[in-house]
């Protein structure tokens, strides 16, 4: 039996995997001083760490050893949280041959059952009331760190939002008043295809740069999209909807079997008869203030009006990647009052046209409430 420890780190602009060591990770049920020192050193080697995954490898374990490995991973993840309390963290324990450790980034973004290789997603951040409806018809409230099983249906109520991490590293943002079903999930090793069904509402997807070969199929009431390594957003309202591409190209099949490739910076309207690709509306510019320190918990932000925009989508987040969004508002005007508790926040705005097609996000700016 052996234990090997890898720490997979994701920063604002980079990712890195660090082999911490082996064997002397846990002694007498506690994390060793050597392991803690190695964690502190590793965490300090990547600037602006936002996500850390502890990966513990176990060699051909019996059940008792497997449980020990899982406990070690959780203990180490908890220690990471004590060192950097504001980052997103997770733990993975995996039984694989010693020569295959460290396990690589493919496992860094997965939650893996040692015995059944169960494919499941994980909640990175959540605002408001979001639940998962499982195959037996039960609705279970979700929280940060909750597991969303394959075949589960996410239900986000008004004012709610959830950021979900799929096993292959793809990140889904489910917005308010939405229902999104995880019909099937690609494994952490890249096997299979993730299939997501948007019943109603809006979700946004960003592929992982840590994992190559992401395959995703998206179904809406009026279209099916085949996705590989792209950033895109899908809307569905009653008998119409849209698909906007922010990075890469998405192949879409609409009503009547019409097929189009939607390139970066373009969108299609997915009504009964799908439109040809058309340019996205421009992102808002000249956001002000670009950076401000505010005494008290309230300030105002503004941006230039975008021609033909009928509304704007404002987001205020605790992190620059907008994983943990505190507030989301659809505004008609270009001036907005912002309130928050003391702390540093980030904000951005997107414009929307009359068909509900949304622009790429604007530049990101910060507000520091003192």
N, C-alpha and C positions, 0 to 999 in steps of 0.2 A: 504494500500500500504506500502511496505517496500523495502529497498535496503540492500543487504548484500554483503560484499566484501571478496573475497578470492584471494590470490596471489600464483600462482603455479610457482615454481622456479626449474630450471634444471641447475645443476652445472657440472663441469668436471667429477665428480665421484659420484654424488648423486642427488636426487630429493626430493623436500619437498613442502608441501602445508601449507599455513599459513592463518588462519582465522583472517582477519584484524579487522572486526567489522561490525556494521550495523547502519542504519538510518542517522547518521551525517557524510555522505561522501561528499555530495554536498550541498552547501547553496548559494542561490542567483546566481546560475550558475557557481560557482567556487568550487574547491576542498578545503575542510576545512583544517585548520592547523593540526588538530588531525589526519586526514587521511594521510597527507603528512608525519608527524612524524612516523606513523605506517608503511608506505611504506619504509622509510629510515631504520627503525629498522629491518624490515623483510628482505630487500635486503642485509643488513649487516650480517644476520645470516647464510647465505649459502656461502661457499667459492667458488671463481671462477665462479660466475653466468654467464651462457651463454645465457639462455632463460628465459623470464618472461612473464607469461600470466595473465592479470587482468580478473577476473571473477566476474561479478556483477549479483546477483540473484534478480529477481523482482517477487513480488507476484501477480498473476492473474491480469495483468495490462490492462487497456484500452490503446488505441493507443498512447495517449499523454504520459502516464507513461512509456510505452515501449520505446518511443523515448528518454525520459529523462534517462532511464537506459542505453541505448546504448551510449548516449552522455557522461554519467558518466564514462562508461568503457573506452571510447576513451580519455577522459580528464586524467584519472588516468594512462593510458598507456603512454600518452605523458609525464606525470610527471616522470614515471619510466625511460623514455628515457633521461630526463634531469638529473636524478640522476646517471644513468649508461648508457652513450650515445652509447657504443659500443656493447651492447647486442642485441640479437634478441627478439623482444617483439610483443605481440598481445593482442587483447581485445575481450572478449566474454560477451554478455548480454543474459540472459536466464530467461524465465518465468517458474518457478517451485514452488511447495509448500514450505513454509518456513522450514518445518522439514527436507527437503532434501538438505538444504544448510548447509555448503559449498558443492559445486557440485562435487568435486572429480576430479582426474586427467583425467578421460575420457573426460571431457569438456575442460580441460586445453589445449588440442592440437587441438581443433576444431574451425572452423568458422561456426556459427549456425544462420540460419534465424529464428527469433522468431515465425514467422507465418507459414512458409512452411517447416521448418526443411530441407532446401536445403543442399545437401551434396556437398562440394567443397573442393579443395585443395588450399594451400597457398604457394607462393614463399618465401622461407627463404633467398636465396641468388642467385645472377645471375652474370654471366660474359659473355660479348659479346652479340650477337643478338639471342634472343630466343622469340618465339611468340606462341600463342595458336590459333588453328583453331577450331572454334566452329561449331555446327551442321548446321548453315546457310551458311557455307563456308567462313566466314570472318576470316582473320588473324589479330590478335591484339598483338602488342608488349607487352612483360612482363617486369616487374621491381620488385625489392624487395618489398614484401608486396602485390603484385598482387594476385587476386583470379583466380584460374583455375577451371572452372565448370566441373561437371560430364559430360562425353561424349566429353570433349575437347581433342584435339590432340596437344601435345607439339612438336614444331619444333625448334631444336637447330642447328644453322648454324656452319660452320667451325670455330674453335677456341672458340666456345661458351660452356656454361655449366650452369645448373640450379639445385638448391637443392629445392625439393618440399616436403611439409609436408601434408600428407593425413589426413583426419578427425580422423582416428583411431590412429594416432601417428606414422605410418610408414613413414620413410623418403626415398625418391627417389632421386638419383643423375642422371640426364640426361646429358650425355656427348655430345661432339661436333658431328655434322653431324648425328644427330639422330632424329627419329620421334617416339613418344611414345603416345599412346592413352589411356586416362582414361575411359575405357569402362563403368565401374560402380565403386562406392566407398562404402566401409563399413562405417556405421554411427559412430559417436563418442560413441554411446552406445553399439557398437559391433554388430549391426544388419546388416545382409547381408554379402556379400563377395566383396572385391575389386577385380576388373578384369582389368589388365593392358595388353595392346597389344603393343609389340615392332615391329614396321613396319620395321625399319632399324636402325643400330647403336648400341649404348651401354647404358645400365642403370644399376645402382647398387642400391640395396635396403637394408635398415637396419630397423628391427622392433623396435617398441618402448617398452622400459622396463616399461613405465608408464601405458600402457594399456595391459591387458591380453587378450588372445584369438584372436590375429590378424589372419585373414584369407585372403590369397591373391592368385589369380590365374593369371598366366602369360602366354600369348600366343605369340609365335614367328612364323615365316613362316614354321618352321619344327617341332615344339614341343609345348606341353602344360604342364606347371608345376604347381603343387599344393603346396602352401607354407604356413607354420604356424610357426611364431616366429623364423625366420632365417635371416642371412645376406648372400646375394648372389649377383652375377653379371651375366648379360645376354648380349650376343652379337648376332647380326644378320647381315650378309653381303651376299647379293645375295642369293645363294641357300644353304648356310651353316651358322653355328653359334656355340655358345658354352654356357654352363651354369656352372658356378663355385660356389661352396658353401664354405663360410667362417665360418659359424656357424650353427649348427643344421643339419637337413636333408631335402632334397627337393625331392618329388616324381615327376618324369618326364615321360610323354607319348610321344613317338616319332613316326616317320614314320613307317607304318605297324602295329601300335598299340603296339609296344614294350614298356614295362613299367620297369622303374628302380628307385630305391631309391639312391639318390646321397648323401653320407655322408659328414660331415665336412672335408675340406682339399682335396676334389676330384672334378672332373669336367666331363662332357660328351660333345661330339661333336654332335651337333644337325643337321647333314646333312640329306639327304634323308633316309639313314639308320643310326640310332643313335648308337653311340659307347657305350661300357661298361664304367662304371666309372673308371677314372684313376687319379693318384695323381696330385695335382697342382704343377707347377714349384716352386722351392724354392724362398723365398723372398730375395732380396739383403741384404747383411750384411756389417759390417764395414763402415758405412756411415761416412763421414768426411766432414767438421768439425761437431762435435757433438753439440757444442754450440759456437757461435762466435759473437763478436761485430765488426761491420765493419764501418769504416769511409768512407763515400761515398756510392753510391748506387749500388755497383757491387762487386761480389765475385765469387768463384768457389766452387762447391761441387763435391764429387766423392763417389764411392762405389765399392765393389768387383764385378768382373764379375761372372755371374751365368752360369753354364754349360748348354748348349743348348738353352740359351736365345737368341732370335734374336733382341729384342729391350727392352727398359725400359720405363715405364710410370712415369714421375716425376710430383709431385704436390707441389705447394707453396700456403699456406693458411694464412689467417689472424687470424684463430682460431684453437685450438688444435683438435677440432672435425672435421675439414675440411668441415665445412658447407659453408664457404665463401672462395672459392678457387680463388686466384688471377691469377695463371698461371698453365697450364697443358701442358706438352711437351712429345712427344714420341721421345726418344733418342736411337741411335744405340750404341754409346759408353758409357763409365762409368764416363765421366767427363763432367760437364755442367756449363756454365756461368749463373749466376743468377743476375737479376737487379730488384730493387724495390725502392720505395720512403721510406723516414725515417719511422721507426716503427719496431715492433717485428712480425716475421713471423715464420711459422712452415713448415717443408718439410718432404717428404717421397717419396719412390720409390717402384714400383712393376716391376717384370720381366714378359716378355711375351715370350711364345714359338712359334714355327712355325705355329701352328693352331690358334694363337691369344688368347690362354688361359692365363689368368693373375694370378699372385701369390697373396697371401695375402699381405697387405701392410707391408713394413718394419717398423722398429722402427721409432719413430718421433723425430726430432731434431729441434732446434730453431736457427734462425739468427736474430740478432738485428742490423738493419741499423741505424746508427746515423746521 
